[in-house]
Amino acid sequence: MLKREINELLTETGPDTAAGDFFRRYWLPALLVEELPEPESPPVRVKILSERLIAFRDSEGKFGLLDEFCPHRGASLWFGNVFGECGIRCAYHGWKFDVNGNCLDVPSEPENSNFRTKVKTTSYPLVQVGDILWTYMGPPELQPPLPEFEFCRVAPEQTYTSKRWQESNWLQALEGGIDSSHVSWLHAGGLKNDPLFKGTKGNEYNLNDLRPFFEVAEADGGLFVGARRNAEDGKYYWRITPYVMPAFTMVPPRGDHPVHGHFWVPIDDENCWVYTFDYHPVRALTEAEVQAMKQGHGVHSRNVPGTYRPMENKDVDYLMDRDAQRRGDTFSGVRGIAQQDASLQESMGPIVNREKERLVSSDTGIIKCRQKLKKAVESLRDRGTLPPGVDPAHHRIRSAAIVLPKEVDFIDA
């Protein structure tokens, strides 16, 4: 059970909220590079932390992220013209802005007018790191160094990133990312059949031991969530999931398969973007692996063409397949690991009522995560304390899967 006021503290991320200010201290994924692939790409609508923005790329290839609405009379800059302008012009009256939000031209004003110098629209930095365009929406004087997560720092041929829209609050999506106990049930079919999961010894431990024991360790940037299952010869199989604040999780590896994880970014209080990555730290991804990712295998989704909305969405009952459920191909009847998770997280409602929960020992990671979040959000609000995970040193982590003797703790190992 979580009190209503604490639930609201952690789930409300718009302007002038405590958790919103917390998120604004970090670099956040804003969109994929593929959405602005070249100079003068068409503008893209972006909504993050309940702010409606426009991303564009000028004639010189520089990225900009501005308030969606022109400060003149509020017309959307999505209609704006970026062609040959080295900026973006509002389609209504031709007001022109650069990537920093400076007004460069107000065509209706006299030639000797300096009115344009008095106009500036809201802008945020937009920087490419890996496959992602990241933004920082907090106080400019407190802007931290760029992210250093390994998945976006390896060579391009070693990594792949996708994104999908999830119709739930960010927190219930994140909590699914640190919950290892559901894998043995919800994803049992995927462990056997998914090309990016199958064929590893660790899957046997997941399927054979349905009562994992959880141990959670503090980390500089967040938590390490350890899930322990029985292995042979009196040993334990450990899967260790890192959580880095505000919303980064990495799934423990399976054999030589690529390592995968997520970054959960609030769109508003009832929707979030899920940025999903796969990478291999020491080799290039194979053509077959990348093709499987694009087809929605592993932790990726297959999306409606031209959008980032999954094909398996609530409007079509997630393409529920009771025959597949009956055969045991999937436990829930929903195709794909990503949408198996999303379907159940969305089924809780846009913002789950945590006052009604009955948590158990396998929810230890979720309980510790909420406690850590609450402390960080309140410490920033009340004392201005820098939150964990802002320092790029906190990004230099990996997940792990390992068999250890019973007397050896995963933290020591």
Solvent accessible surface area in square Angstrom, and as a share of the most:
residue,aa,sasa,rsa
1,M,137,0.61
2,L,23,0.11
3,K,117,0.49
4,R,138,0.50
5,E,98,0.44
6,I,33,0.17
7,N,15,0.08
8,E,66,0.30
9,L,28,0.14
10,L,2,0.01
11,T,2,0.01
12,E,66,0.30
13,T,0,0.00
14,G,8,0.08
15,P,71,0.45
16,D,141,0.73
17,T,36,0.21
18,A,21,0.16
19,A,2,0.01
20,G,0,0.00
21,D,66,0.34
22,F,1,0.00
23,F,0,0.00
24,R,19,0.07
25,R,42,0.15
26,Y,7,0.03
27,W,16,0.06
28,L,0,0.00
29,P,1,0.00
30,A,1,0.01
31,L,1,0.00
32,L,5,0.03
33,V,28,0.16
34,E,109,0.49
35,E,29,0.13
36,L,0,0.00
37,P,84,0.53
38,E,104,0.46
39,P,63,0.40
40,E,47,0.21
41,S,4,0.02
42,P,92,0.58
43,P,15,0.09
44,V,32,0.18
45,R,126,0.46
46,V,9,0.05
47,K,70,0.30
48,I,0,0.00
49,L,0,0.00
50,S,42,0.27
51,E,30,0.14
52,R,123,0.45
53,L,3,0.01
54,I,0,0.00
55,A,0,0.00
56,F,0,0.00
57,R,39,0.14
58,D,3,0.01
59,S,40,0.26
60,E,119,0.53
61,G,14,0.13
62,K,100,0.42
63,F,34,0.14
64,G,1,0.01
65,L,0,0.00
66,L,0,0.00
67,D,42,0.22
68,E,4,0.02
69,F,71,0.30
70,C,3,0.02
71,P,61,0.38
72,H,62,0.28
73,R,160,0.58
74,G,40,0.38
75,A,29,0.23
76,S,19,0.12
77,L,0,0.00
78,W,98,0.34
79,F,129,0.54
80,G,8,0.08
81,N,72,0.37
82,V,0,0.00
83,F,120,0.50
84,G,67,0.64
85,E,37,0.17
86,C,47,0.28
87,G,0,0.00
88,I,0,0.00
89,R,56,0.20
90,C,5,0.03
91,A,68,0.53
92,Y,130,0.49
93,H,70,0.31
94,G,17,0.16
95,W,17,0.06
96,K,30,0.13
97,F,0,0.00
98,D,28,0.15
99,V,18,0.10
100,N,85,0.44
101,G,0,0.00
102,N,57,0.29
103,C,4,0.03
104,L,66,0.33
105,D,43,0.22
106,V,10,0.06
107,P,71,0.44
108,S,91,0.59
109,E,70,0.32
110,P,87,0.55
111,E,184,0.82
112,N,140,0.72
113,S,39,0.25
114,N,91,0.47
115,F,76,0.32
116,R,103,0.38
117,T,88,0.51
118,K,151,0.64
119,V,21,0.12
120,K,125,0.53
121,T,10,0.06
122,T,65,0.38
123,S,32,0.21
124,Y,34,0.13
125,P,52,0.33
126,L,12,0.06
127,V,48,0.27
128,Q,87,0.39
129,V,9,0.05
130,G,30,0.28
131,D,51,0.26
132,I,0,0.00
133,L,0,0.00
134,W,0,0.00
135,T,0,0.00
136,Y,2,0.01
137,M,9,0.04
138,G,14,0.13
139,P,46,0.29
140,P,114,0.71
141,E,139,0.63
142,L,87,0.43
143,Q,85,0.38
144,P,14,0.09
145,P,86,0.54
146,L,59,0.30
147,P,2,0.01
148,E,55,0.25
149,F,7,0.03
150,E,38,0.17
151,F,4,0.02
152,C,7,0.04
153,R,127,0.46
154,V,30,0.17
155,A,37,0.28
156,P,112,0.71
157,E,104,0.47
158,Q,28,0.12
159,T,15,0.09
160,Y,44,0.17
161,T,10,0.06
162,S,17,0.11
163,K,7,0.03
164,R,6,0.02
165,W,76,0.27
166,Q,0,0.00
167,E,22,0.10
168,S,0,0.00
169,N,0,0.00
170,W,2,0.01
171,L,0,0.00
172,Q,4,0.02
173,A,0,0.00
174,L,0,0.00
175,E,13,0.06
176,G,17,0.16
177,G,16,0.15
178,I,3,0.02
179,D,29,0.15
180,S,13,0.08
181,S,25,0.16
182,H,41,0.18
183,V,22,0.13
184,S,6,0.04
185,W,121,0.43
186,L,14,0.07
187,H,7,0.03
188,A,19,0.15
189,G,6,0.06
190,G,10,0.10
191,L,2,0.01
192,K,118,0.50
193,N,88,0.45
194,D,13,0.07
195,P,56,0.35
196,L,4,0.02
197,F,8,0.03
198,K,95,0.40
199,G,81,0.78
200,T,21,0.12
201,K,106,0.45
202,G,10,0.09
203,N,7,0.03
204,E,82,0.37
205,Y,16,0.06
206,N,1,0.01
207,L,52,0.26
208,N,124,0.64
209,D,19,0.10
210,L,78,0.39
211,R,212,0.77
212,P,16,0.10
213,F,98,0.41
214,F,14,0.06
215,E,47,0.21
216,V,29,0.17
217,A,14,0.11
218,E,125,0.56
219,A,22,0.17
220,D,115,0.60
221,G,4,0.04
222,G,0,0.00
223,L,2,0.01
224,F,53,0.22
225,V,3,0.02
226,G,0,0.00
227,A,1,0.01
228,R,59,0.22
229,R,2,0.01
230,N,88,0.45
231,A,18,0.14
232,E,80,0.36
233,D,126,0.65
234,G,45,0.43
235,K,79,0.34
236,Y,31,0.12
237,Y,11,0.04
238,W,5,0.02
239,R,5,0.02
240,I,14,0.07
241,T,5,0.03
242,P,1,0.01
243,Y,1,0.00
244,V,5,0.03
245,M,1,0.01
246,P,3,0.02
247,A,0,0.00
248,F,1,0.00
249,T,0,0.00
250,M,2,0.01
251,V,32,0.19
252,P,3,0.02
253,P,32,0.20
254,R,9,0.03
255,G,62,0.59
256,D,93,0.48
257,H,36,0.16
258,P,2,0.01
259,V,18,0.10
260,H,5,0.02
261,G,0,0.00
262,H,14,0.06
263,F,4,0.02
264,W,7,0.03
265,V,0,0.00
266,P,0,0.00
267,I,16,0.08
268,D,28,0.15
269,D,38,0.20
270,E,87,0.39
271,N,30,0.15
272,C,0,0.00
273,W,45,0.16
274,V,0,0.00
275,Y,2,0.01
276,T,2,0.01
277,F,2,0.01
278,D,0,0.00
279,Y,1,0.00
280,H,14,0.06
281,P,34,0.21
282,V,122,0.70
283,R,64,0.23
284,A,48,0.37
285,L,16,0.08
286,T,65,0.38
287,E,159,0.71
288,A,77,0.60
289,E,23,0.10
290,V,38,0.22
291,Q,92,0.41
292,A,9,0.07
293,M,1,0.01
294,K,121,0.51
295,Q,86,0.38
296,G,1,0.01
297,H,50,0.22
298,G,0,0.00
299,V,8,0.05
300,H,2,0.01
301,S,13,0.08
302,R,76,0.28
303,N,35,0.18
304,V,57,0.33
305,P,112,0.70
306,G,90,0.87
307,T,64,0.37
308,Y,51,0.19
309,R,50,0.18
310,P,3,0.02
311,M,68,0.30
312,E,1,0.01
313,N,13,0.07
314,K,101,0.43
315,D,102,0.53
316,V,73,0.42
317,D,102,0.53
318,Y,30,0.11
319,L,84,0.42
320,M,72,0.32
321,D,61,0.31
322,R,139,0.51
323,D,79,0.41
324,A,10,0.08
325,Q,58,0.26
326,R,182,0.66
327,R,156,0.57
328,G,46,0.45
329,D,57,0.30
330,T,20,0.12
331,F,113,0.47
332,S,18,0.11
333,G,1,0.01
334,V,5,0.03
335,R,72,0.26
336,G,18,0.17
337,I,8,0.04
338,A,3,0.02
339,Q,5,0.02
340,Q,6,0.02
341,D,26,0.13
342,A,1,0.00
343,S,7,0.04
344,L,86,0.43
345,Q,12,0.05
346,E,19,0.09
347,S,87,0.56
348,M,100,0.44
349,G,23,0.22
350,P,67,0.42
351,I,62,0.32
352,V,23,0.13
353,N,70,0.36
354,R,1,0.00
355,E,72,0.33
356,K,161,0.68
357,E,37,0.17
358,R,220,0.80
359,L,59,0.29
360,V,96,0.55
361,S,96,0.62
362,S,25,0.16
363,D,22,0.12
364,T,37,0.22
365,G,2,0.02
366,I,19,0.10
367,I,62,0.31
368,K,84,0.36
369,C,0,0.00
370,R,12,0.04
371,Q,101,0.45
372,K,33,0.14
373,L,1,0.00
374,K,63,0.27
375,K,145,0.61
376,A,8,0.07
377,V,1,0.01
378,E,43,0.19
379,S,11,0.07
380,L,13,0.07
381,R,130,0.48
382,D,81,0.42
383,R,171,0.62
384,G,48,0.46
385,T,67,0.39
386,L,109,0.54
387,P,4,0.03
388,P,33,0.21
389,G,1,0.01
390,V,11,0.06
391,D,63,0.33
392,P,10,0.06
393,A,48,0.37
394,H,39,0.18
395,H,13,0.06
396,R,150,0.55
397,I,34,0.17
398,R,135,0.49
399,S,12,0.08
400,A,40,0.31
401,A,35,0.27
402,I,74,0.38
403,V,58,0.33
404,L,15,0.07
405,P,52,0.32
406,K,107,0.45
407,E,149,0.67
408,V,50,0.29
409,D,41,0.21
410,F,19,0.08
411,I,91,0.46
412,D,121,0.62
413,A,76,0.59
